[in-house]
Amino acid sequence: MIFLSEKMARACFKLTTPPSITAFSAVGGKKENEGPLGNCFDKINDDPYFSTETYEQGESQLQKQAVRFALEKGSLKEKDIDFIFGGDLLNQCVGTTFGIMNYNIPFLGIYGACSTMSEGLLLASLCIDNKIGKRVVAVTSSHYCTAERQYRMPIDYGGQRPPTAQWTATAAGALVVENSDNPPFVRGVCVGKIVDMNVTDANNMGAAMAPAAADTVKRFLEAFSMKPEDFDYIVTGDLGKIGSTLFCDLLEKDNINVRENHTDCGLMLYNFSDTDVNSGASGCGCAASVLCGYFLPELQRGKIKNILFCATGALLSTTVNQQGEPIPSICHAVWISSEKNNLDFKFSK
Amino acid sequence: MIFLSEKMARACFKLTTPPSITAFSAVGGKKENEGPLGNCFDKINDDPYFSTETYEQGESQLQKQAVRFALEKGSLKEKDIDFIFGGDLLNQCVGTTFGIMNYNIPFLGIYGACSTMSEGLLLASLCIDNKIGKRVVAVTSSHYCTAERQYRMPIDYGGQRPPTAQWTATAAGALVVENSDNPPFVRGVCVGKIVDMNVTDANNMGAAMAPAAADTVKRFLEAFSMKPEDFDYIVTGDLGKIGSTLFCDLLEKDNINVRENHTDCGLMLYNFSDTDVNSGASGCGCAASVLCGYFLPELQRGKIKNILFCATGALLSTTVNQQGEPIPSICHAVWISSEKNNLDFKFSK
């Protein structure tokens, strides 16, 4: 692993032995099944309770299922996994706690709101590239009913949702990172910074997150001396319609044009003919399931060569938001490629 | 770094070039100043609001101050830090978010409840040992007034506290990990597992956490073929009186006697003549400030040779606790030594 020590390259790492994402799974709910990616899920649960008594227990099932399917698809057992990076949107990440405690696997909790899959994949890849474990899992989830009642209104209240609102995905993604010659590979990563542009509207997460995504993408491209067109897709997590426009506009101010190859998981998961969707999908499970259900299979098959996966997290707390505080955000970037070493790029240093 | 791949050694790592904790700071409040470790703090804040408008903003100040003092004591600037691992007890870790966003430093959020300092130090040490960055910070905090109103009762309510209750510390600790020949050094780490013994009482965190601490300490000792007496102290995070007794009892069942050299940060921070303290101190800031204010200076001076630092986290969520769910817990272990390579131990493999 080469450490890029220039100022702009801080916390950007090129992986010398690009780790492979050897197994992955996506789990979703009824609405996710009805969207354009419905056939990309390994498992669909029509019951929002997942046959449990509470939505929170239901979200735990999402993570439990996602890890189980990823292990099964990789012909792996619990003992084959050294440790798991996991987290979710719920207070104290209980979706993860109660999902993962079913497995006898050491665990490191992470919190990055909807950027969690980027953060987990970034950390897992750094670990495997440096032989800190042989096989590491990253997992995350979100659930419409748990998230809405925690962050906004209980769904039973039937509150009106403004056009800027996004629909929290009921979904999870899990993946296994290890050394292997099978694509896809993680080639480089960039640790994000907390960015605060003073957005205070809990119904406009896209606007809050776009500046963080733009900051990280800019830092990544500069550190690796790469251009947007080196990637088939620059994939943001869940900026939605509003945030995606802002993201492209912000980068354009720095003379970086991503309009041609930017896409957003929040724009891919649902049919926009469904008016409930408003600005698009959101939640940790959105970026995680679109990555594990759509992009990783396409990269594995070589249909897509390179993506820059940039899940974005709005670090929203209802407590401090109601005290008038803004919603700072963060975005971590992970370069995933169908080839181990297919771009002859120079480093800025 | 040597990877211990035996079954019992899973997720245990010996650091080949033990990283050094070169700078550290502890920040506290009025009650912490009045305890036995009062003179160990770099900064005491008598005002629980820290000259801000809310307790949550106050907690952010704790982290902001802790990082600033650690940097100052190490003659470091923001740009010298590659990234920060940080988290706290508050929903969405807002103490950390609003503390760290003041610095222009990449950030990776972690969630391990009161085990956060162990988790951050573990990850920072693995990073530095593998040259993933040159200099990494770990930070965490807790605040009595923010934690009590989030997890139990707003303090204004004046609720009665049972004898098993612990007093959440208003404190923070921050430390800088890098390669150096100056003690103390991180020699080995063990990633914890989520352990659930079906404790449901939010006023008895010690009982919830003791099994996780016992599990991790047992795994560490087996993986490294070490004995409790190899350490001057086996330091748990905040088990308090109840949890400490349980911890020793649990290990005794496995023929591991830690009674002679076990200590607990929750037993060290306050005077027990203060009846409010009940079972002892707790909170992320308890273990973090006792580590950074007391143990690290003693290790630096060589007064203490070896400790096994085991901050313990109760993954308590009020939402699911009120639904009748238990309080699973986790504990990560970090071996900190005054010498880089002073124990001639054999690995189990």
Contacts between the chains, C-beta under 8 A, distances in Angstrom:
chain1	res1	chain2	res2	distance
A	1	B	130	7.5
A	1	B	131	7.0
A	1	B	132	6.9
A	3	B	131	5.8
A	3	B	132	7.3
A	3	B	133	6.9
A	3	B	134	7.3
A	5	B	134	7.2
A	7	B	79	7.0
A	10	B	79	7.6
A	10	B	82	6.0
A	10	B	83	7.9
A	10	B	106	6.4
A	11	B	82	5.3
A	11	B	83	4.6
A	11	B	106	3.7
A	11	B	133	6.9
A	13	B	132	6.4
A	53	B	323	7.7
A	54	B	320	7.4
A	54	B	323	5.2
A	56	B	317	7.9
A	56	B	319	6.2
A	56	B	320	5.1
A	56	B	323	6.8
A	56	B	325	7.9
A	57	B	320	7.8
A	57	B	323	7.9
A	57	B	325	7.8
A	79	B	7	7.0
A	79	B	10	7.6
A	82	B	10	6.0
A	82	B	11	5.3
A	83	B	10	7.8
A	83	B	11	4.7
A	83	B	191	4.9
A	87	B	111	6.0
A	90	B	317	7.1
A	90	B	319	7.3
A	91	B	91	4.2
A	91	B	92	7.4
A	91	B	317	5.5
A	91	B	318	7.4
A	91	B	319	6.3
A	92	B	91	7.4
A	92	B	111	7.1
A	92	B	113	6.9
A	92	B	315	5.8
A	92	B	316	6.5
A	92	B	317	4.2
A	93	B	111	5.1
A	93	B	315	7.6
A	94	B	315	7.2
A	94	B	317	4.3
A	94	B	319	7.0
A	94	B	320	5.1
A	94	B	325	7.9
A	97	B	194	6.1
A	97	B	315	4.7
A	97	B	317	7.8
A	97	B	328	5.5
A	98	B	320	7.1
A	98	B	325	7.0
A	98	B	328	7.3
A	100	B	194	6.0
A	101	B	194	4.1
A	101	B	195	7.9
A	101	B	196	5.6
A	101	B	328	5.2
A	104	B	193	6.8
A	105	B	193	7.1
A	106	B	10	6.4
A	106	B	11	3.7
A	106	B	191	4.0
A	106	B	192	6.3
A	106	B	193	5.2
A	107	B	191	7.2
A	107	B	192	7.0
A	107	B	193	6.3
A	107	B	194	5.5
A	107	B	330	6.6
A	108	B	110	7.2
A	108	B	112	7.6
A	108	B	119	6.2
A	108	B	122	8.0
A	108	B	123	7.1
A	108	B	191	6.0
A	108	B	332	7.8
A	109	B	110	6.2
A	109	B	111	4.1
A	109	B	112	5.0
A	109	B	119	7.2
A	109	B	315	7.9
A	109	B	330	7.5
A	110	B	108	7.2
A	110	B	109	6.2
A	110	B	110	5.6
A	110	B	111	6.5
A	111	B	87	6.0
A	111	B	92	7.1
A	111	B	93	5.1
A	111	B	109	4.1
A	111	B	110	6.5
A	111	B	111	4.2
A	112	B	108	7.6
A	112	B	109	5.0
A	113	B	92	6.9
A	119	B	108	6.2
A	119	B	109	7.1
A	122	B	108	8.0
A	123	B	108	7.1
A	123	B	123	7.7
A	126	B	127	7.4
A	126	B	130	7.9
A	126	B	132	5.4
A	127	B	126	7.4
A	130	B	1	7.6
A	130	B	126	7.9
A	130	B	130	3.8
A	130	B	132	6.5
A	131	B	1	7.0
A	131	B	3	5.9
A	131	B	130	8.0
A	132	B	1	6.9
A	132	B	3	7.3
A	132	B	13	6.4
A	132	B	126	5.4
A	132	B	130	6.5
A	133	B	3	6.9
A	133	B	11	6.9
A	134	B	3	7.3
A	134	B	5	7.2
A	150	B	319	7.4
A	191	B	82	8.0
A	191	B	83	4.9
A	191	B	106	4.0
A	191	B	107	7.2
A	191	B	108	6.0
A	192	B	106	6.3
A	192	B	107	7.0
A	193	B	104	6.9
A	193	B	105	7.1
A	193	B	106	5.2
A	193	B	107	6.3
A	194	B	97	6.2
A	194	B	100	6.1
A	194	B	101	4.1
A	194	B	107	5.4
A	195	B	101	7.9
A	196	B	101	5.5
A	315	B	92	5.8
A	315	B	93	7.6
A	315	B	94	7.2
A	315	B	97	4.7
A	315	B	109	7.9
A	316	B	92	6.5
A	317	B	56	7.9
A	317	B	90	7.1
A	317	B	91	5.5
A	317	B	92	4.2
A	317	B	94	4.3
A	317	B	97	7.8
A	318	B	91	7.4
A	319	B	56	6.2
A	319	B	90	7.3
A	319	B	91	6.3
A	319	B	94	7.0
A	319	B	150	7.4
A	320	B	54	7.3
A	320	B	56	5.1
A	320	B	57	7.8
A	320	B	94	5.1
A	320	B	98	7.1
A	323	B	53	7.6
A	323	B	54	5.2
A	323	B	56	6.8
A	323	B	57	7.9
A	325	B	56	7.9
A	325	B	57	7.8
A	325	B	94	7.9
A	325	B	98	7.0
A	328	B	97	5.5
A	328	B	98	7.3
A	328	B	101	5.2
A	330	B	107	6.6
A	330	B	109	7.4
A	332	B	108	7.8
